């Protein structure tokens, strides 16, 4: 309605000033129309700049997020620093376990991301703040101004399981590059054999009658321990 009044008072001021021959009536009506135009303009500006007639409201949604790592044994969320001061990060994840492409949080100054470590399921809670009419009167007067449901700010609370990795994009690339390095793989294989052999020898000394089934189980366990230690060591290197 305020937009209609702006146009209406402008047209009336023109009509009254041009087409009414009686000067007194013309001037009086023109002044009243201009006054209505000024008052309407003031409230329109207050609505646009000061959000007059509006109030803030928030909506909250929570969803599970999934690892971007192609290795199912290494769950991972990535982040990309924004700006030279590194005071804002965009986080990268997947919306489903089988999603082909990762997605990321919004990269704008009106979005704040807060990451915390938890023991449970990795998830993200998004709180969005917007403007809306305070009441029906405000809705009537300020309809079509574009301020209703206008975005104000967003907060993403990202809760990541403590067993997941949180790496920068650069660190992730460095990790993948090193893991694919043939020299590194050869060294890892030699070190792994030595680690498993040492563990097996120690176990056989304690229990010389260990069955073949138990030996195979122990060998698998030692191999897993070595791989986990090697990954952790490599992660620490890329995080330096």
Order of alpha helices (4+ residues) and beta strands (2+ residues): alpha-alpha-beta-beta-beta-beta-beta-beta-alpha-beta-beta-alpha-alpha-alpha
